[in-house]
Amino acid sequence: MIPGKMYCPSGWSFEYNGYLMAEYLDHARSAQCAYVDGNPESVPGSGLEY
């Protein structure tokens, strides 16, 4: 895992803002994490409107 920062170094541009999610504390560890967009988009007509 590479630690993140809340700011961009000089010369970089901000591209993504979201959440790093993992399993519940008491669940068996799968050692996998998922990055979830902080401003998700849905597919029109999918019924998953945010």
BELVENVEN-V999470 format. One record per residue. PHI is phi in degrees with one decimal (999 if undefined). Layout:
phi: {PHI:PHI}
//
This chain:
phi: {999:-100.3:-64.1:-97.9:-132.0:-92.0:-140.4:-97.8:-62.9:-55.8:92.1:-98.2:-123.3:-74.7:-119.0:-145.5:-141.0:-166.5:-129.8:-99.9:-118.8:-143.0:-69.0:-65.0:-51.0:-88.1:-81.6:-61.6:-77.4:-102.3:60.0:-120.6:-121.9:-123.5:-93.8:-115.5:-62.8:-75.0:-135.3:-68.8:-113.4:-112.9:-83.1:-54.6:84.7:-81.3:83.6:-107.7:-88.1:-105.2}
//
